[in-house]
């Protein structure tokens, strides 16, 4: 008599699965025998599913990575936009604070006294390294005229050299053609300060006795003498050094302006002041 071959594990698995599916399909899911069979099938099938899942997982993850790339990139772009917006808001806030600070400084000019003032915004800086002028957004329509002093909270910037209805040009103290009468704050000595060019100090090389002792750091202000182009007391600069001038006949002062003309970015004040006579 022929002996049948033992049923292999694959055959047993197929039979169990088929029987489970068949019984489940006829609605006997809650019968004890069905539960036992399901548990048996689960015991056999689970290792196979686990192994299959382990093999396929990298492919599923890779597929998710490919299909989800656009979403991640979109989120990344949104985050970049939010960061840029926050940085922009910080920049605008800092700019507004700086403008407010400059305007507040113009409201408290102790040297201006009761001289009427016109606040103006700087709309254009020096056009080249050889330029010594800035443009402001106020002009004759606002009561400005050629020759009026232009200042900030720090001191003298220059004077109006040209004016139209709504704009004006300001000649700055660094211009080699610029002249202003000054007084040494500690000694009362008078002289004339002259521009020497951009990024260069001013010099006072007239009228100061060569025996006068002027210490480094001494301040100079506009003299305000009769028929002066500027009212008295506007800060101009500080002495950085002294030397003999005109063959030893006068003391020459080297002056650092109080105003950094390269950083006049916002507001200045025009003093509506004209010399008498």
C-alpha positions in Angstrom: 0.0 0.0 0.0 1.3 3.4 -0.9 2.2 5.7 1.9 1.0 9.3 1.3 3.6 12.1 1.7 3.3 14.2 4.8 1.5 17.3 4.3 4.0 20.1 4.2 3.8 23.3 6.2 2.8 25.3 3.2 -0.1 22.9 2.6 -1.2 23.0 6.2 -1.1 26.8 6.1 -3.2 27.0 3.0 -5.8 24.6 4.4 -6.0 26.6 7.7 -6.4 29.9 5.9 -9.0 28.5 3.5 -11.0 27.0 6.4 -10.8 30.2 8.4 -12.0 32.3 5.5 -14.8 29.9 4.7 -16.1 29.7 8.2 -15.8 33.5 8.7 -17.8 34.0 5.5 -20.8 32.1 6.9 -21.1 34.3 10.0 -19.6 32.0 12.7 -17.1 34.5 13.9 -18.1 34.2 17.5 -18.1 30.4 17.7 -15.5 28.9 20.0 -14.1 26.7 17.3 -13.8 29.6 15.0 -11.9 31.6 17.7 -9.5 28.7 18.2 -8.9 28.4 14.5 -8.4 32.2 14.1 -5.8 32.1 16.8 -4.1 29.1 15.2 -4.0 30.9 11.9 -2.7 34.1 13.5 0.1 32.1 15.2 1.2 30.7 11.8 0.6 33.8 9.7 2.0 36.4 12.1 5.7 35.6 11.6 5.2 35.7 7.8 3.5 39.1 8.1 6.2 40.4 10.3 8.9 39.3 7.9 7.0 40.8 5.0 6.5 44.1 6.8 10.2 44.3 7.7 11.1 43.8 4.1 8.6 46.2 2.6 9.0 49.0 5.3 12.0 50.7 3.7 10.1 50.9 0.4 7.0 52.3 2.0 9.1 54.9 3.9 10.9 55.8 0.7 7.6 56.2 -1.1 6.3 58.4 1.6 9.5 60.5 1.4 9.0 60.9 -2.3 5.3 61.7 -2.3 5.6 63.9 0.8 8.5 66.0 -0.4 6.4 68.7 -2.0 4.4 69.1 1.3 7.6 69.4 3.3 9.1 71.9 0.9 5.9 74.0 1.0 6.0 74.0 4.8 9.7 75.0 4.7 8.9 77.9 2.3 6.1 79.0 4.6 8.5 79.0 7.6 11.1 81.0 5.7 8.5 83.5 4.8 7.4 83.8 8.4 11.0 84.3 9.6 11.6 86.9 6.9 8.4 88.8 7.9 9.5 88.8 11.6 12.9 90.1 10.7 11.3 92.8 8.5 9.1 93.9 11.3 12.1 94.1 13.6 13.9 96.2 11.1 10.9 98.5 10.6 10.6 98.9 14.3 14.2 99.8 14.8 14.0 102.3 11.9 10.9 103.9 13.4 12.6 104.2 16.8 15.6 105.8 15.3 13.5 108.4 13.5 11.5 109.1 16.7 14.7 109.6 18.6 16.0 112.1 16.0 12.7 114.0 15.9 12.6 114.1 19.7 16.1 115.5 19.7 15.1 118.3 17.4 12.4 119.4 19.8 14.9 120.1 22.5 17.6 122.4 21.1 18.8 124.5 24.0 20.9 126.7 21.8 18.0 127.5 19.5 16.2 129.6 22.1 13.0 131.1 20.6 14.2 130.9 17.0 11.4 129.3 14.8 12.4 125.9 13.5 11.3 123.8 10.5 11.9 120.0 10.7 12.9 118.5 7.4 13.7 115.0 6.2 16.9 114.3 4.4 15.9 112.9 1.0 19.3 112.7 -0.7 22.8 112.4 0.7 26.1 113.6 -1.0 26.0 112.3 -4.6 29.7 111.5 -4.7 32.8 111.6 -2.5 33.4 115.1 -3.8 30.0 116.3 -2.9 29.4 118.3 0.3 25.6 118.8 0.0 22.4 117.1 1.0 18.8 117.6 -0.1 15.9 118.1 2.3 12.1 117.9 1.7 11.3 121.5 2.7 11.7 124.8 0.8 10.5 128.3 0.3 6.9 127.2 0.6 7.8 126.3 4.2 9.5 129.7 4.9 13.1 128.6 4.2 15.6 130.9 2.6 19.2 130.7 1.4 21.6 131.2 4.3 19.5 129.8 7.1 21.4 127.5 9.5 20.7 123.7 9.4 21.3 121.8 12.6 20.6 118.6 14.5 20.5 117.8 18.2 24.3 117.4 18.0 25.1 120.8 16.5 25.7 122.6 13.2 25.2 120.7 9.9 25.6 123.6 7.5 23.5 126.2 5.7 20.8 126.5 3.0 22.7 127.2 -0.2 19.7 126.8 -2.6 16.0 126.6 -2.2 12.9 125.9 -4.3 9.3 125.6 -3.4 9.4 122.2 -1.8 13.1 121.3 -1.5 16.4 122.8 -0.5 20.1 122.1 -0.8 22.2 122.2 2.4 25.9 123.1 2.1 27.6 121.1 4.9 30.4 122.2 7.2 32.9 119.9 5.5 32.7 121.9 2.2 36.1 123.6 1.5 34.0 126.7 0.7 32.3 126.7 4.0 33.1 129.3 6.6 31.6 129.9 10.1 32.6 132.3 12.9 33.4 130.4 16.1 34.2 131.1 19.7 36.4 128.9 21.9 34.0 127.9 24.7 36.6 128.1 27.6 38.6 131.2 26.6 36.2 133.3 24.5 38.8 133.5 21.7 37.2 134.2 18.3 38.2 132.7 14.9 36.8 131.4 11.6 36.3 127.6 11.1 36.8 126.3 7.5 35.8 123.0 5.9 38.6 120.9 4.4 36.7 118.2 2.6 34.8 115.1 3.4 36.2 112.9 6.2 38.6 115.8 7.1 38.6 118.0 10.2 37.8 121.7 10.2 40.5 124.2 10.9 40.5 127.5 12.7 43.5 129.5 11.4 42.7 133.1 12.0 42.6 135.6 14.8 43.6 133.3 17.7 46.7 134.6 19.6 49.6 132.1 19.3 50.2 132.2 23.1 46.6 131.0 23.8 46.5 127.6 25.4 43.6 125.5 24.1 43.3 122.0 25.5 42.3 118.9 23.5 38.6 118.3 23.7 37.7 122.0 24.1 34.4 122.8 22.4 33.8 125.5 19.8 30.4 127.2 19.2 29.2 129.7 16.6 30.3 133.2 17.7 27.1 135.1 16.9 28.9 138.4 16.5 27.2 141.4 14.8 26.0 140.5 11.3 27.1 136.9 11.8 25.5 134.4 9.4 24.7 132.2 12.4 23.1 132.8 15.8 25.4 132.4 18.8 26.0 129.2 20.7 25.4 126.4 18.1 27.9 123.6 18.8 30.4 123.2 16.0 33.1 120.8 17.1 35.9 119.9 19.5 39.6 120.6 19.4 41.7 117.6 18.5 45.1 119.3 18.3 46.8 122.7 17.8 49.7 124.0 15.8 51.4 127.2 14.6 49.7 128.9 11.7 50.7 131.7 9.4 54.3 131.5 10.2 53.7 131.5 14.0 51.5 134.6 14.0 48.4 132.7 15.0 47.4 129.5 16.7 45.8 127.0 14.3 43.1 124.7 15.8 42.2 121.3 14.3 38.5 120.7 14.9 36.5 117.5 14.7 32.9 118.3 13.7 30.2 117.1 16.1 28.1 116.0 13.2 29.0 112.9 11.2 27.9 114.1 7.8 28.0 110.5 6.4 25.3 109.5 8.9 22.7 112.1 8.3 20.0 109.7 7.3 16.7 111.1 8.6 15.9 114.5 10.0 17.5 117.9 10.4 16.1 121.2 11.7 16.3 124.5 9.8 16.5 127.6 12.0 14.5 130.4 10.4 17.0 133.0 11.4 18.5 135.7 9.3 21.2 138.2 10.4 20.1 141.7 11.1 21.3 144.6 9.0 
